Amino acid sequence: MQRKRAIVLQQEWGDKPCEHPAFAKEYDLGERTGNFICTQCGKSFTFREKVELRAAKGP
């Protein structure tokens, strides 16, 4: 997902809580950033943060 699209998602989502159900690879100007974006709220996460979130949710 392009960073610009994630920013739009964040603005549309607002301050509502999000369970971050799915992630997409983050791109900025066509280049991979190494981060991941929640496809629901647009928040950006590092790989480590993504793994920790998944582990906290359980199987």
N, C-alpha and C positions, 0 to 999 in steps of 0.2 A: 504494500500500500504506500502510496506517495505521502510524504510528510504533509503536503498542503491539504490533502484529503483528511488526514488525521486531525489537523487543526480545525477544519470545518466540523468534523464529528464532535470534537471537544466542545465547540461553541454550541452546537445543537443539543448535546447531552446535558450541558450545564453542570450543576453540583450534585446531581442525583447519585446515589450509590450504584456501583456496578460490580457484578461478580466476575467480570472478565472471562466470559465463556469461551472465547476463541481469539487466537492471535494470528497476525499476518506479519511477514517480514517487512521491515521499514526501509523505504528508499527515499533518498533526497536528491533531486536533480538527476534521477535515473541511476544513481549509485547506491549500492547496498550499504546501510549504516551499521549493521550488526545488531541493531535493536529490533524489538517486536512491538506491534501496535495492537491494542485491544480493538477488535472489529466492531464492538458495540459502542464504546465510549470515546475511543481515539487516544487513550493514554498510552504513552510510550514506556516500554520496559526493557531493561537489559536482559540478556540471556539468563543470567543468574536470578534476577527478580522473577522472571517467568517461571523458571524451574521451582523456585521457592513457593510461588503461588500455587502451582500445580500440586506440589507435595503437601501443602497445607490443606488443600481440598480433599485429599485422599483419593483412593482408587475410583 
